Amino acid sequence: MSPEAKAKSLGIDFSKQEPGYLNLCIRTGNLLMTSGHVSDTKGILGAGLSVEQGYAAAKECALKILQSVHHTHGTLDGLRVIKLLGCVYSAGSFTDQHLVTNGASDLMHEIFGKTGDGYHARSALGFAALPTGAAVEVEAIFEIK
């Protein structure tokens, strides 16, 4: 199943997207680079939010990224996930940012394949705060094959 068909089978909606304050996804050469996409989930991981809640928030960010990429490129087909950056609003002692960011990575694996075009590089970092109090922010780079 193609990435586009897989996304649609998962119920991902690619309705018209309104422009943001900044460009949510921009093409340069054969790369698509996204802005950071924040979760609607608010709060601090390790101080009120669990890893499971953070995982869901990261998945939510990845969903928004896919919508922005689709809006710019017109399809998810013919893309390879190159890199994800997961930013996690973390309590000082919280060290499971990588487990939270798995929410974004796992969605990319599900749509693009874990051993194929979805097999990507990634960083997962903890932050003292994120815009609007979001629990997670994720950005991505895709290659147009």
N, C-alpha and C positions, 0 to 999 in steps of 0.2 A: 504494500500500500504506500502511495506517495505521501510525503509530509503534509501536503495540503489536504489530501483525503483523510489522513489519520487525524489531523486537527479537527476537521469538520465532524468526523465520527465521534470525537470526544466532546462535541457540542461547543467548540470555540466559535465565537461570533466575530465575523470580520466586517461588521457594519461600518458605515461611514464614520471616520474619526475626525474630530475637530482639531484644528491646529493648536499647539500649545504656545506658551510664551517663548520657548526655544524650540528648535527643530528636534522632534522626538526620535527621528531616524534620518540619517543623511548618508548618501552614497558618495564615496570617493574611490575612483578607479573601480576595482572589482570587490570592494568592501562596503558593507553596510555597518555603520556605527550608530549605536543608540545612545540617547541621553539616559541618565539614571531614571528608572521608573520606580516609584515608591508604592509601598503597600497601603491599602486603606486601613489595615490593622495598625493601631497605635500602641506604643508602650515599649518597655525595656525588657529585653531578654535577660533572664536571671533575676529579675526584680518585678515579678508580676506576670510575665509571659513565659510559657514553657517552650522547650525545644519544638514540640509538636505544633504549637501555635506559630512559632517562627517559621517552621518548615512550610506551613500553609501560606504564610505571608510572602515567603520567597517564591512560592509557586504562583501566587497572585501577580507578583512583579513580572515573572516570566511570561505569563499570559498577556499582560499589557505590552510587553516587549514584542511578542509575536504579532499582536494587533498592529503595532507601529510599523514593524517590518513589512507586514502584509500591505499596509496602507502605502508605503513607499515603493515596494517592489512589485506589488500586485499578486503575489503568490508566495508560498513557502517552498515550492518546488525549486530545485536547482540551487539550493543553498547548503552551506556547510557551517556549522557552529564552530567558531574559532576560539573565542574567549568569553568567559563570564567573570564579572566582578561583583561579589556579594558584600554589601555593607550592612552590618547588623548593629542596631542600637543596643548596646550591651552594658550590663552592670560591670563594675570593675573586676569582679572575680569570675565572670562568665567566660568560658573557654571553648564553647561548642559552636562557634560561628560556622565551622565547616558543616556541621550537621544541619544547621538552619539553611544554609545555602544549597544543600542537597535538594531542597524543594524546587529550586529553579533548574538545577542540573537534571534532576529526574524527569521533569517535563520535557526538556530538550532531548533527553535520551528516548523518551517514549515516542516523540514525534519524528525525530531524525535518525534514531537508531543509536544504541549505546556503543556499538563497535564500528559504526559507519560515520555518517556525516554529523552525528550528534556527539561524537567523542571529542571533547573540548578541553582546553586549558582553563584554569580557574583560580581565582584568589578569593578568599573569604576573610574579611577584616572586621574587627569590632570598633565601634565609634562611640564617643561620649554623647552624641546627639545626632539626629538626622532631621532633614527638613520636615516641618509640620508634625514632628513627633512620631513619624512613621517608624514601625518596627524594623523594616527592611527596605533597602534600595538595591536594585540590581541594574547593571548595564551590560551590554553585549556587543560583540563584534561577529559578523557573519561574512563569509566569503561567497561571492556569486561565482558558481562553477562554470 
